[in-house]
Amino acid sequence: MKYLIAVILIISLFSCGQHESVSDTQLSKEKLCVLETSLGTMVFRFFEEDSPETCKNIQDLVQAGYYNGKDFYRVVKGHVIQAGGGGKTVPPEFNDNPHLVGTVGLGRTEDINSGSSEFYICLAPRPHLDGKYTVFGQLIEGLDVLEKIGNVEVDEKWAGPDKKIAVHKPKIPVIIKKAFLKIPD
């Protein structure tokens, strides 16, 4: 099973288009977000050109320490991990970035204008979400950590009026110990 997941991750990373062909030189000029979690460190780059208001909002929250101590309260195996919630809303900035392994997007309710501080990271390609959620980043380090988080044991619960929303809270919390920005000189 781990071999299959590794193959899917590699295929996704090498077949996903413009954002995965970024050179080290380009990355050294971009703001990065570092998430130090209780299971390891993940780093993602921002898609500032495609989602400027969302990126600014998330960066402001990171710099204010908003995510420090928050948990990934939702872990849905084969789908997403999710953290955050609450705060000022930002308008949707739907774009052409696909939902691949490691894609970072802005969580929201059924109301497309409800995105705020909540973000998710995809555990698998999720093409049915493309164009319906604001994609604002892509994991560039820590795919092994993403996989660890995606495999934690959860309490399965279903929410919403029709019980269609999987809440899946980890039995042992996965904490974001510290989130910070790496800003180029």
C-alpha positions as CSV (number, residue, x, y, z in Angstrom):
1,M,0.0,0.0,0.0
2,K,2.8,2.4,0.9
3,Y,4.5,1.7,-2.4
4,L,1.2,2.5,-4.3
5,I,0.9,5.8,-2.4
6,A,4.5,6.7,-3.2
7,V,4.0,5.9,-6.9
8,I,0.8,8.1,-7.0
9,L,2.7,10.9,-5.3
10,I,5.5,10.8,-7.7
11,I,3.2,10.6,-10.8
12,S,1.2,13.5,-9.4
13,L,4.2,15.7,-8.8
14,F,5.8,15.1,-12.2
15,S,2.6,15.3,-14.3
16,C,0.8,18.3,-12.8
17,G,1.9,21.2,-15.0
18,Q,3.3,24.7,-14.6
19,H,3.7,24.8,-10.8
20,E,5.7,21.7,-10.4
21,S,8.4,22.7,-12.9
22,V,9.6,25.6,-10.7
23,S,13.4,25.9,-10.4
24,D,15.3,26.2,-7.2
25,T,16.2,29.7,-8.3
26,Q,12.5,30.7,-8.7
27,L,11.6,29.1,-5.3
28,S,14.4,31.1,-3.6
29,K,12.6,34.3,-4.7
30,E,9.1,33.3,-3.4
31,K,7.5,33.5,0.0
32,L,7.1,30.1,1.6
33,C,5.0,28.9,4.5
34,V,6.6,26.5,7.0
35,L,4.3,24.4,9.1
36,E,6.1,22.7,12.0
37,T,3.6,20.0,13.2
38,S,3.7,17.4,15.9
39,L,4.4,14.9,13.1
40,G,7.0,16.8,11.2
41,T,7.5,19.8,9.0
42,M,5.7,20.7,5.7
43,V,6.5,23.7,3.5
44,F,4.3,25.2,0.8
45,R,4.7,27.9,-1.8
46,F,2.1,30.5,-2.5
47,F,0.3,31.1,-5.8
48,E,0.2,34.9,-5.3
49,E,-0.5,35.8,-8.9
50,D,-3.5,33.5,-9.0
51,S,-5.0,34.3,-5.5
52,P,-3.5,37.5,-4.2
53,E,-6.1,38.4,-1.6
54,T,-6.2,34.8,-0.2
55,C,-2.4,34.6,0.0
56,K,-2.2,38.0,1.8
57,N,-4.8,36.9,4.3
58,I,-3.1,33.6,5.0
59,Q,0.3,35.3,5.2
60,D,-1.0,38.0,7.6
61,L,-2.6,35.2,9.8
62,V,0.7,33.2,9.8
63,Q,2.7,36.3,10.8
64,A,0.3,37.1,13.6
65,G,0.8,33.6,15.0
66,Y,-2.8,32.6,14.3
67,Y,-2.1,29.0,13.4
68,N,0.4,28.3,16.2
69,G,-1.2,25.7,18.4
70,K,-4.1,24.9,16.1
71,D,-4.8,21.3,15.2
72,F,-5.6,19.6,11.9
73,Y,-9.1,19.0,13.2
74,R,-10.3,17.2,10.0
75,V,-8.4,14.3,8.4
76,V,-10.3,12.5,5.7
77,K,-8.1,9.6,4.4
78,G,-7.6,9.8,0.6
79,H,-9.1,13.4,0.5
80,V,-7.7,16.2,2.7
81,I,-6.4,17.4,6.0
82,Q,-7.8,20.6,7.3
83,A,-6.9,23.3,9.9
84,G,-8.0,26.8,10.9
85,G,-11.5,28.3,10.9
86,G,-13.0,31.7,11.7
87,G,-11.9,35.2,11.0
88,K,-12.5,37.7,8.2
89,T,-13.7,36.4,4.9
90,V,-12.0,36.9,1.6
91,P,-13.6,36.7,-1.8
92,P,-13.2,33.5,-3.8
93,E,-10.3,33.5,-6.2
94,F,-11.0,30.4,-8.3
95,N,-8.2,29.7,-10.7
96,D,-6.9,27.0,-13.0
97,N,-4.6,25.3,-10.5
98,P,-5.6,21.7,-10.2
99,H,-6.1,19.8,-6.9
100,L,-3.2,17.4,-6.7
101,V,-1.4,15.7,-3.9
102,G,-0.1,18.5,-1.7
103,T,-2.4,21.3,-3.1
104,V,-3.2,23.9,-0.5
105,G,-6.7,25.4,-0.8
106,L,-9.0,27.7,1.1
107,G,-11.7,25.9,3.0
108,R,-15.3,27.2,3.0
109,T,-18.9,26.2,3.6
110,E,-21.5,25.9,0.8
111,D,-21.4,29.7,0.6
112,I,-18.6,30.5,-1.9
113,N,-18.0,33.7,-0.1
114,S,-17.3,32.1,3.3
115,G,-13.5,31.4,3.0
116,S,-11.4,32.9,5.8
117,S,-8.6,31.2,7.7
118,E,-9.4,27.6,7.1
119,F,-7.1,25.7,4.7
120,Y,-6.8,22.2,3.5
121,I,-4.0,20.2,1.9
122,C,-4.9,17.4,-0.5
123,L,-3.9,13.9,0.2
124,A,-4.7,12.7,-3.3
125,P,-5.7,14.4,-6.6
126,R,-9.2,15.8,-6.2
127,P,-10.3,17.0,-9.7
128,H,-13.9,17.4,-8.6
129,L,-12.8,20.4,-6.5
130,D,-11.1,22.2,-9.4
131,G,-12.5,25.6,-10.1
132,K,-14.8,25.4,-7.1
133,Y,-12.3,26.3,-4.3
134,T,-9.5,28.8,-4.1
135,V,-6.2,27.0,-4.7
136,F,-3.5,29.2,-3.2
137,G,-0.4,27.0,-2.7
138,Q,1.4,23.8,-3.3
139,L,3.4,21.6,-0.8
140,I,7.1,21.5,-1.9
141,E,8.5,19.7,1.2
142,G,7.1,17.3,3.7
143,L,5.0,14.9,1.5
144,D,6.0,12.2,4.0
145,V,4.6,14.3,6.8
146,L,1.4,14.8,4.8
147,E,1.1,11.1,4.4
148,K,1.7,10.5,8.2
149,I,-1.1,13.0,9.0
150,G,-3.4,11.4,6.4
151,N,-3.0,8.0,8.1
152,V,-3.7,9.0,11.7
153,E,-6.5,7.2,13.5
154,V,-9.7,9.2,13.5
155,D,-13.2,9.3,15.0
156,E,-15.5,9.3,12.1
157,K,-18.5,11.6,12.3
158,W,-20.8,13.1,9.7
159,A,-22.2,16.6,9.9
160,G,-24.4,19.0,8.1
161,P,-28.1,18.9,7.4
162,D,-27.9,15.8,5.3
163,K,-25.0,14.2,7.2
164,K,-22.8,14.4,4.0
165,I,-19.8,16.2,5.5
166,A,-17.1,14.0,6.8
167,V,-15.6,15.5,10.0
168,H,-13.1,12.7,10.9
169,K,-11.3,14.2,13.9
170,P,-7.9,12.6,14.8
171,K,-8.0,10.6,18.0
172,I,-4.6,12.1,19.0
173,P,-4.5,15.7,17.9
174,V,-2.0,16.7,15.2
175,I,-0.9,20.2,16.2
176,I,0.7,23.0,14.2
177,K,3.4,23.9,16.7
178,K,4.5,26.8,14.7
179,A,3.7,28.4,11.3
180,F,6.0,31.0,9.8
181,L,7.0,32.6,6.5
182,K,10.3,32.2,4.8
183,I,10.7,35.5,3.0
184,P,13.5,36.0,0.4
185,D,16.1,38.7,1.0
